[in-house]
Amino acid sequence: MITAALTFEWLYDKLKRPGLKILLAALILFVCAENAAHAVSYFDKLKDTDPRTKAASWIQNNIKPGHKVIIESFPPPIPESDSLDVIEADLMRKSTQTTESLETLLKTCDCCYYISDDFTRQVFDWKYTKQHYAKISQDRKDFFNWLEQNSKSSRLFKSKHPILQPSVKIYKMHNPEQ
């Protein structure tokens, strides 16, 4: 920022014709105004309630004590309590055993809730992830497909601004052997 200001001052002093000075000042003002508009828009979007906050409220009001809650990497803020058993899905681990280990976990509870977020799913859709971690990326996609097929979707908290805030989907999962 300081460098840009010093460069502007140097250019302004070097210009001899007043018309060019006005043009340079107008150009600088335009660039500053455009950046300010983007900043205001960004902060305006942040005023909307984050879907994770809405999901956290729903969890507190709807999930009964004693149930397991499995969370992904960007979960809603679930307050620590003795009433819910919160488990990290650990999808970022470099292992292709995720689907199998989560299915095994399901066999230990009558009813679990799986809290998914768009940010975690997007990681496995990135070109870099697919190229460098193809097996892991495919394992996660297989798990997400399995989750859609074998779970009852309880609630979707849709994001108005998916780049800033992830949508959150809560799945109610029943033990497949019951």
VOGU-3710 file (C-alpha; in Angstrom, 3 decimals, decimal comma):
1> mitaaltfew> 0,000/0,000/0,000  2,804/2,390/0,906  4,719/1,401/-2,222  1,643/2,082/-4,351  1,195/5,505/-2,742  4,853/6,392/-3,276  4,665/5,200/-6,896  1,541/7,306/-7,443  3,253/10,354/-5,960  6,368/9,803/-8,099
11> lydklkrpgl> 4,295/9,392/-11,280  2,180/12,433/-10,418  5,299/14,567/-9,957  6,819/13,311/-13,241  3,776/14,144/-15,319  4,000/17,604/-16,884  0,518/18,023/-18,342  -2,378/18,707/-15,946  -4,757/16,566/-18,026  -2,562/13,480/-17,499
21> killaalilf> -2,386/14,209/-13,777  -6,184/14,315/-13,593  -6,424/11,100/-15,633  -3,948/9,340/-13,319  -5,829/10,537/-10,225  -9,152/9,373/-11,735  -7,656/5,960/-12,536  -6,349/5,587/-8,977  -9,714/6,651/-7,532  -11,516/4,137/-9,768
31> vcaenaahav> -9,248/1,274/-8,627  -9,656/2,274/-4,967  -13,439/2,574/-5,305  -13,677/-0,844/-6,964  -11,628/-2,465/-4,192  -13,697/-0,684/-1,536  -16,903/-1,963/-3,178  -15,555/-5,547/-3,053  -14,623/-5,142/0,615  -18,059/-3,740/1,512
41> syfdklkdtd> -19,749/-6,577/-0,406  -17,603/-9,177/1,382  -18,429/-7,808/4,836  -22,089/-7,483/3,892  -22,146/-11,199/3,047  -20,558/-12,021/6,389  -23,534/-10,409/8,143  -25,704/-13,376/7,116  -25,896/-16,111/9,726  -23,399/-18,861/8,969
51> prtkaaswiq> -25,138/-22,183/8,175  -22,883/-23,829/10,777  -24,410/-21,589/13,463  -27,922/-22,546/12,352  -26,918/-26,224/12,328  -25,446/-25,964/15,837  -28,726/-24,563/17,123  -30,665/-27,364/15,403  -28,322/-29,978/16,905  -28,826/-28,599/20,428
61> nnikpghkvi> -32,608/-28,585/20,026  -33,127/-31,860/18,132  -30,465/-34,449/18,923  -31,214/-36,391/22,073  -28,557/-37,024/24,733  -26,490/-40,159/24,250  -26,390/-40,091/20,451  -23,153/-40,101/18,532  -22,465/-37,088/16,318  -19,833/-37,603/13,628
71> iesfpppipe> -18,367/-34,380/12,247  -16,269/-33,471/9,220  -13,441/-30,942/9,024  -15,421/-27,669/9,123  -18,214/-28,519/11,581  -20,780/-26,350/13,301  -19,710/-25,231/16,781  -21,052/-28,012/18,967  -20,724/-27,085/22,644  -18,858/-29,559/24,788
81> sdsldviead> -21,241/-31,573/26,913  -21,647/-34,999/28,396  -24,880/-35,544/26,499  -23,468/-35,994/22,967  -20,634/-38,242/21,872  -18,854/-36,107/19,228  -16,476/-38,004/16,916  -14,191/-36,517/14,248  -14,594/-38,317/10,888  -10,928/-37,531/10,114
91> lmrkstqtte> -11,471/-37,455/6,352  -8,247/-35,498/5,795  -6,177/-38,453/6,980  -4,197/-40,059/4,164  -5,925/-43,417/4,419  -8,267/-45,235/2,082  -10,019/-47,011/4,955  -12,438/-44,165/5,753  -15,627/-45,724/4,417  -14,933/-49,032/6,104
101> sletllktcd> -14,038/-47,487/9,480  -17,116/-45,227/9,485  -19,370/-48,140/8,566  -17,832/-50,095/11,437  -18,533/-47,179/13,754  -22,188/-47,238/12,689  -22,498/-50,815/13,872  -21,760/-49,694/17,435  -24,690/-47,308/17,777  -28,418/-47,478/17,306
111> ccyyisddft> -28,670/-43,989/15,870  -25,924/-41,596/14,833  -25,899/-38,223/13,158  -23,349/-37,381/10,500  -22,653/-33,655/10,017  -21,237/-32,922/6,559  -20,048/-29,644/5,100  -19,412/-28,491/1,541  -15,845/-27,376/2,282  -14,726/-30,921/3,110
121> rqvfdwkytk> -16,337/-32,320/-0,032  -14,785/-29,595/-2,193  -11,290/-30,592/-1,042  -11,724/-33,971/-2,707  -13,006/-32,405/-5,942  -9,978/-30,164/-6,410  -7,844/-30,973/-9,415  -4,694/-31,122/-7,247  -6,262/-33,593/-4,800  -7,532/-35,814/-7,610
131> qhyakisqdr> -4,106/-35,842/-9,273  -1,922/-36,392/-6,213  -4,290/-38,383/-4,002  -6,469/-40,217/-6,506  -7,160/-43,262/-4,301  -7,988/-41,155/-1,246  -10,162/-38,819/-3,305  -12,049/-41,791/-4,770  -12,442/-43,375/-1,324  -14,040/-40,160/-0,025
141> kdffnwleqn> -16,344/-39,919/-3,051  -17,352/-43,533/-2,474  -18,058/-42,717/1,157  -20,125/-39,623/0,274  -22,155/-41,726/-2,195  -22,589/-44,457/0,421  -23,718/-41,813/2,919  -26,346/-40,468/0,515  -27,669/-43,962/-0,198  -27,689/-45,357/3,345
151> skssrlfksk> -28,745/-42,378/5,421  -31,813/-40,348/5,975  -31,045/-36,711/5,322  -32,423/-34,928/8,345  -31,714/-31,331/7,578  -29,932/-29,073/5,073  -28,604/-25,654/6,054  -27,915/-24,021/2,689  -25,292/-21,310/2,361  -26,143/-18,116/0,507
161> hpilqpsvki> -22,413/-17,574/-0,060  -20,735/-20,972/-0,647  -17,258/-19,506/-1,086  -17,374/-17,888/2,363  -19,510/-20,341/4,320  -20,197/-24,028/3,702  -23,631/-25,544/3,441  -24,177/-28,091/6,201  -26,141/-31,293/5,803  -27,112/-33,429/8,774
171> ykmhnpeq> -27,745/-37,107/8,102  -29,555/-39,353/10,513  -27,890/-42,733/10,286  -29,365/-45,953/11,615  -27,419/-49,080/12,339  -27,649/-51,034/9,040  -27,872/-54,365/10,887  -31,040/-53,452/12,807
//
